[in-house]
Amino acid sequence: MIGNIHRRVTRSSDVSHALSDPNWVNAMHEELENFERNHVWDLVEPPPNYRPIGTKWVFKNKQGEDGMVVRNKARFVAQGFCQKEEIDYAETFAPIARLEAIRILLAFAASKGFKLQQMDVKSAFLNGFIEEEVYVRQPPGFESARFPDQVYKLRKALYGLKQAPSAWYVRLKSFLLKSGFVMGLVDKTLFLLSRGGDTLIVQIYVDDIIFGGSSHDLIKQGPEGTFVHHAKYTRDVLKKFEMGDSKPMTTPMSTNTALDADEDGEAVDQKEFRGMIGSLLYLTATRPDIQFAVCLCVCYQRHLGLLTVKRYLKFTPELGLWYSSGSSLSLRGFSDADHAGCRIDRISTSGTCQLLGTSLVSWSSRKEASVSLSTTEAEYIAAASCCSQLLWMKATLSDFGLRFGKIPLLVDSTSAISVAKNPVLHSRTKHIDVRFHFLRDHYVKGDIDLVHVASKNQLADIFTKPLEFSAFVRLRGGVEFKRTLDVSIVNKGEKFGEKLVLQVEGVDNALIKGEIESQWTGLIALLV
């Protein structure tokens, strides 16, 4: 039975309404049974001169993939903002896996044929022991009839406490280490277990755990690879902001778009604008193709620019990251810059991306810290940023047992490459900040190899400026995507002259059909 979703309960002040609905009452009883089962607390007399921490109920309707409500979720939480440092808590830090680390795991597992499975730990924080002496008030609506003035002394963490994530991580880490796992030297959320010829990998992201194993008896997954997408979320965002009837666009931003300060512009609804920004930034975790456009709209706070991005999402809701089982595990990076791209302060935009074989695992699009005096300087700074990320990935992949020699860093500026290879600081380069010259240092050490790439094949160009349709689709095909559409690719390896040609069957829309053909042709031309 599902509670009345038309009278959705979301705040602690709605407890009286929830208590009148038997379905929500059952959800609250289920939550309190978790507390009893995990021995979270003891009912005691309140200590003198101590004010117990307040508590509240948080209610939410859990939805399935189809958007239908599947269950009621009642969470009992502590009001952590009432906690006092050095009294109620001390250490609060808990490591969280970076999104790049998760993508590296997906790419590595796909290439090695490992099987993946994701697990969400139910009431995870209730398993973490706390060292501090913490007292909380009784649950509203479920106070003890015999001891209404008593409080609960916590044995374990409660959702809302500042130390709850740290307590859960320490408990889980201790269990994994006792079970024979080895923690990564670089990524402290990565744990590996090797027995015989099999390997089991565990990646922790708060209360979500990803398992990857070489034993097919442990975890099951398709043999072709792993596909990560936000198709349902994309449609939900379009529906939320009433973009369902808008005209689709083939690129997230037009090439003639020139954003600058608009002193006479009309004010927009800040709540709606921030909601759009948050939704689109979340989408960039699997949609690098909108990274530049979204970041540009954030800088200029342009509402119309976001509408253009959403029209593009309507055209491509099914796109996502594809990690193929046929991909190698060679590491490489691309860097590019749009010199003086900002019309207001003339600061350049750096774009970088890093691939593990053909799998895109990391990317960035950001304004540089200062104004560059030349294209060479802007490209050099972008290459230094890409080098830093490649070195982190190299260290992280060492935990997987992978070793790399010189990592190719592809730059389309011969002058920037010359600056990095020239050991002499002269008048043309001495103004470049010292922190960027570590690029030259790591080139000399042999950690990276600066390689020139033609501008038309510079994958990072998609993260620096708006591109016209054919270039955008070609580069987008080179850095990521696969569709959720069930299409068959024919003439896959057939050559007509010097150009690879693909034909797509199973798609009726001529525009989408042509876009897919261009996408796959660009992918093969760049990566095969």
N, C-alpha and C positions, 0 to 999 in steps of 0.2 A: 504494500500500500504506500502511496506517495502523498505527502502533505499537500495542502491546498496551495498551488503555486501562484494563484491570483492574489493570495494574501501572504506574499513572501516575507519571511522573517529574516532580517539581516542585522539587527542591532540588539544590544542587551536590554534596551527599554521595551522590546517586544516580547519579553519572556512571558508576560501574562497572557498574551495571545497564543504563544506556543504551547503553554500549559493547558490551554483549552482544546488543543488539537491532539488526539491520541497518537497520530503518526509522528509528530514532533516529540511527544513525550517518550515514545519508544526509542527515537534517535538519541535523546538525552540519557535514557537508561543504558543504552548500548555504550555511550561514551563513559559513563561512570563505572560500568562493569569492567572496562579496560583499566581504569584506575585500580580497582580492587584486584584484578588479575595480576597486575604488574607491581602491586604493593607500593604504590606511589606515595602514600601518606599515612599519618596516624592522627586521630582526633585527640587533642590535648587541650589543657587549660592555657589561655593566652599568657605569655610571659609578661612580667611587670615592665612598665616603661618601654613597651615595644608596640608599634602600630602594625598590625598585619597587613599584608598586601591585598588589595582588592581583586575581585575576580568578576568575570562576566561570561555569558554565553554568546557564541557566534554561530549563526545559522546560515546554511547555504543549500540550495538545490543542486545536486550533482547531475550533470548531463552526459549523455552518451555521444557517440560520434555523429548520430543523426540529429542531435540537438534536443532530443526528448529527455525529460527528467526521469532519471532511473532510481534515485534514492535521495533521502533527506540526510544531511550531514549536520550534526550538532557538535561543536567543538567548545570545550570548557578551557578558558585561557586565563592567565594571570595578567594583571595590569602592570606590566614591567616598568612603565614610566614612573611608578611609585618607588622603585628600588633605589637604594642608596649605595654608592660605591664604597668598597671596603667593609660594608656591613652585610648587605644582601648578596653581593657578587664581587668577584675579583677578576678572573680571566674570562673573557668573552669571545676571544678569537677562535674561529674554526675555519680551516682551509676549505675552499670550494673549487671544484674543477673548472678551469677556463673552458670556454666553448671551443677554443682551438684544440685543447687536449682531448675533448670528446670527439671532435672530427678526426683527429689523428688516430684515435682508437678505432673509429668506424672504417677509415681507409685501411689501416693495418689489418684489421680483422677480415675485411673483404678480400684483400690481396692474399692473405694466408689461408683463406677458406675457413676461418674460425666461425663459429656460430654465436650469435648474439641474442641476448634477452634482457629486457628492462624490467626492473622490479621496484615497486613503490612500497616502502616499509610502512605498515599501518601503525599510526600513533608512535612514530619513531622516537620522538623526544621523551616519551614516557619511560624509555629504557636507559636513559643516561643518569648516572648517580651524580649528586651535587655534594660539595664539601661544606658549603656554607649552611648556617642554621636559618632556614627560611620558613615563615608562617604565612598562610593565606586564609582568607575568609571562606566560609562554606559556600557551596554552589547555590546561587539564587533559585528559590523554588524547591530546593532539596535539603533544607536545613534540618538538622537532627531535632526531633521532637523532645528528646530527653535532655540534650545538651545544646541548646540553641546559641549559647554565648561562647562556646568553645571554638577553636580554630584548628586548621590542619597544619601539622608540621611535616614538611616535605622530605621524603627520602630520595626521590628522583625528581628530575626536571619536569617542569610544566610548560606547555606552550605559552609563549608570551614573556617568559623569564629571559633576561639578557644572556645568561650563561647556558641556556638550553641547547643551542647548536653545538657549543664547545663540548658539553657533557656527552651528547650523543656521539660526536666524532671520536672522543677518547674511548668510549665504550666499544664502538664498532672497530676501531683500530686495534684495541687490545685483543678482541676476539679473533680478528684476522691474523694478527701476528702469532698468537698462540696456536692457530690452526695451520701454521707453516707458511703463510704468505710472506712475501718480502715487499717492503714498501719502497716505492720509487725514490731515487736519490734527488731528483729534481721536482717531480710532481708528487706531493705528499697525499694526494687523493687516489693514487694509482697503486694497486697491489697485485702481485703476480705469484702464482703457485705452479711449480714444475714438478711433475711426478712421472718418471719414466720418459716417454716421448711426448707426453701431453702437457699442455699449458693452459692454465685458467687465469684470466685477467679480470680484475674488478676495478671499476671506476666509480667513485662516489661523488654525487652531486646532492648535498644536503641529505634528504631522506629518499632520494632516487638512486638506484644502483644499477649499473650496466655490467652484465657478465659477458665475457667473450672466451670461448674455449675451443681447443683443437679437437676435442672428443665430440663426435656427433651424437653420442648417446646422452650427453648432458644437455645440450642446447640445440634447437632445431631452427633452421633458417634456409631460405632459398639459395641455390648455388650461384646465381648470377651476380649478386652483390647486395648492397644496402641503399635504399632510397629514402631520403629524409625530405619531407615537404610539409607545408602548412596550407594545403588546399582548402580544408574545411574552415580553418581560422580566417583565411583570406576572404572566403565567401561571407563569413560572419561579420567581418569588418565592413565589407561593402554594404551589407544589409543594415548594419548598425548606423552607418552614416548616410543611408538612403542614396546609394550610388548604383542601385540595381538597374535603373533605366538610363544611365548615362552612356554616352557613346564611347566605345573602346578606343584606346590609342596603342600604337605599335611600339612606342618607346616611352620611357618614364618622363622624359623632358625633351622639349624641342630644342634644336640647335640654335635657333634665334632667340632663345630665352636669355635675357640679360637682367639679372636681379640686382637691385641697388636700393639705397634708402628711398623710401616713399613717404615724404613728409605730409603729403595731402591724402594719404590712403585712409580708407574707412576702417574703423576699429572692428575687430572680429570678436566673437565669443571666445574668451580665453580658455574656458573650461572645455569647449568643443575642440579648440585647436590643440590643446595639450593632450586631449584624449586621442586625437588623430596621430600626433607625434609619437605618443607611447605605443600605440598599436603598430605603426609602421616600423619603429625601431625594433620592436619585438620580431617583426617579420624579417628583418635583415639578417637574422641568425641563419636563415636558410635561403634568403633571396639577395645575394650580392649585387644583382642587377639593379636594385633600387637604392643601394647604399649611398651613392653620390647624390642622387636627387633628393633623398630624404634629409641628408646632412646639410645640403645647401638650403633647403626650406627651413630647417631649424635655425641656421645662422641668420637668415633674413626674416624669419617668422612670417612666411608668405603662405596664406591660406589657399590661394589659387594654385600655387605650385603643388600642394598636397593633393588637390583635386585631380591634377594631371597624373600624379603617381597612381592614384586610385583607378583612374580610367585605364591606365596601363595594366594594373592588376586584374581588372575585369577581362582584359584581353588574354592574360596569361595566368589564370589562377592555379593551374596544375603544375607549374614549374617547381623544381626542387633540386637538391644536391644528390648526385648519383655517385656512389663509391663502388666501382666495378671490381669484380673478383679477378678480372684479367689485367688489372693495373699493376705496374711495377712499384717498387718502394724507393725509387730515386727521388731525391729532394732537390727542388729548384725554386727560384724566386724571380719575380718580375717587379720592376719599379719604374715609375714614370712621374712626371710633374707637369702641371699647367702653369707656366711662368706668369706671375702677376695676374692671375685669373680673377681675383676679387676686384670689382670696380670701385670699391670704397677705399680700402687700405692698400690695395695692390700686393697683397700677400699671396704667394703661390699655393697651389693645392698639390699635395703628394698623394699618390696612389700606389699601393703595393698589393701583391698577392703571392701566396706560397702554395705550391702543389707537391703532393706526395704521389709520384707517378702522374696519372691523369686526374687525380682526386684533389679538388680544391679544399684546403683545410683552414686557411687563414687569409684574411684580406683587411685592408684599411683604406679609408678615404678621409683625409683631414687637412686642415690648413696648417702651413708651417708656422714656426714660432716667430719668425721675423721676415722682413722684406728681403728678397734675394735680388742682387744687383744684375744677375744675368741668368739665362736659361741653364747654363752650366752649373751654377751654384744651386739652383732649384733642383736639378736632376741629381746632383751630388748628395744633397740633403735627403732626398727621397730614397736614394740607394743606401745611404747610411741607416735609415729607418728599416728598410727591408733586410739589411744585413743583421741588425739587432734581432729581428724576429726569427731569421734563419738560424742564428746561433742558439736561441732558446729552443727551437724545434729540434735542432741537432742534439742538444743535451737531453731533451725529453725523450727522443727516440732511442737514446742509448739505454734507457730503462727497458726498452723492448728488445734489446740485444742487437740493435742496428748500429753499424759504424759507417761513417762517411768520410771521404777524402775532401777534395775541393768541391764545394757546393756551387753550382753555376748560378750567378745572379745576372739576369738578362736586362740590359739597359740599352735604350735606343739613342743615347747621346755619346758620341765618340769622345767629345771634349771632357765629359764627366769621367769617363773611363780613364782618359789620359791623366787627369788630375789625381785620381786614386793611384795610378801606377807610377807617377812621377815622385820620387823621394825628396825633391827639392821644393821648399816653400818659397815662392817668389811673389812679386807684387800682385799677381792676379788671384792668388789663393790665400794670402796671409790673413785676409779679413774674415774668412770662413771660420766659424766657431770651432774651438779645439775639439769639442765633443763629437763633431762630425768626422774628424780625421781618424777615428778608430776604424773606419772603413778601410783606409789605406793600411792601417796596422794589421788587420785581419787578412787583407790580401797578401801582405808580405809573409805572414805566418802560414799561409797556405790553407786557411779555413774556407775561403771563398775564391771563386774564379769569376772575374768580371767579363761577361761575354756580350758582344754587340748583337742586337736583334733589330730587324727592320721595323719601322714605326707601324706598318700595317699589321704586324704580328705581335705587337706589344700588348699583352693581355691586360696589363695594369692601366691602359688608357681608358678603360671603361669606368675607372674609379676617379678620374680627374676632371672630366668635362662632358657635356652632352654630345652625343654622336648621332649621325644620321642613321637611318634604319638599317641599311645593308652592313655598314661597319659595326653597328651595335649588335646585330644578330650574329655576325661572324665571330666577334670577340666573346660574346656571351656563350656561344657554343663551345669556345675554347676553354672557358674557365669553369663550366659547371654542368649544364642542365640536362635533365630528362623530364619528360612529361608523364603524368599519370594516365594519359589517354592510351587505349589499347590499339596501337597502330603497328602495321607490319612494314618493315623496311625492305625493299626489293632492290636488285641491282647494286647490292652493298659494295662490292669490290670492283665493279665494272668501270672501265675508263673510256671516256669519249674524248679523244685527243689528249690534252694535258690536264683536263679538269675532271675531277671526280663528281659524278652525278648520282643523286639519290632520288628515288620516287617513293612517295608516301601513299599508302592505300588505307582505307578505313576512315578517312576524314572527309566530310562533305563540304565544310566551309573552305572555299578556295583561298581566302586570305590566310587562314590558319594553316592550311595544307602547304602553301608556298613558304610560310614562315618556318615550318618544321623542316622542310627540305633544305632551306638555306641554313638553318641551325645545324643540322647534321653534316652538311657539306663543309661548313666552316670548322666543325669539330674535327673531322677527318683530316682536313687540309693542315690544321695547326698541330695536331697531336700524333698523327700516325706517321 
